[in-house]
Amino acid sequence: MKFGQVPNPEEIDFAIPPDDRANEAIFAKEKAKDLEVYVGCAKWNKTDLKGFYPKGVKDELSYYSTQFNCIELNATFYRLFPATTFEKWHATVPEGFKFFPKLEQSISHFRRLKDVEEIVDNNLTNMSHLKEKLGMPFLQMHNNFGTKDFERVQAFAENWKYDVPLAMEFRHTDWYNDASVSTELYDLLEKKGITNVLVDTAGRRDLMHMRMTTPTPFIRWVGANHESDYARLDEWVERLATWKKQGMRKLYFFVHQNVEKESPLLSAYFIEKLNDKIGTKIAIPKTLAPKTKDPDLFK
């Protein structure tokens, strides 16, 4: 994941901004009693996750799903997979595992939310074959999709007719620089029950907002392949502990890296810290590194 990559992460201020004042009230709307936490990577293939799979593993998804409870499914961004593929994925993973597929780029990047009803319907129809293992699909807008297209966002949100919840990610800085526009966007997403994705990456601190629009945080965290990654994850554990006290009962947290092979290792570190801090009992993924912090990770 090259988005937000920088050559000098040691010069970046990675502090998480203060929470938006609206967040605590949004968490208070949560009615669930049990805490559900999903932590996963973006991909499951051996090419990206080098050093994660033991020798002899042939079915990568099957093994991955024994180590993680979810996957942020980026492959669906590039093409629409047939229903039979989703059925196969559903049958491959155990009960309790969740897929969080990205909607096709033809919706977000090519047509930019205009005249996309049929494509969206095709996406959701095929994804529905994941059945109870379908988590929250998400839509990632292009970097140059700015506030002049707010009416398209409004129409898309108003026409979301599916029972499955949706998350949206906006990557143009104008959505966050103009308070009046931001307020209008957040109000729309909150009204329609659409989750506002939180993105924490090195080179785009201008996109680092902390405004919830539903009680379910959907966090896409991007490491910098630098020793600072651990401290950044530590800070997130502290923030999530605060949110739990405020009423958080669901959390979706996805670990990315510019060089993805380190994502399982950092995920294992994060899960272990989170379990200790907030009492979750998420299985810690096995890695081929002998320690939680791999001494060779950043060499």
Protein Blocks (a to p, Z undefined) as FASTA:
>chain_A
ZZhpafblmlpcfbdcdddfklmmmmmmpmbfbdcdddddfbfcfklmgokacghiablm
lmmmmmbgbdcdfklmmpccdfklmmmmmmmpcehiacdddddfklmmmnnopaplmmmm
mmmmmmmmnmmmlccddddddfklcfklmmmmmmmmmmmcbfbdcddddfbfklmmpmkl
mmmmmmmmmmnopacdddddfklmmlmccbdfbfbdcdddddehiaklmmmmmmmmmmmm
mmmmnopabdcdddddfblmlmmmmmmmmmmmmmmmnopacdcdddfbfbfbdfklmZZ
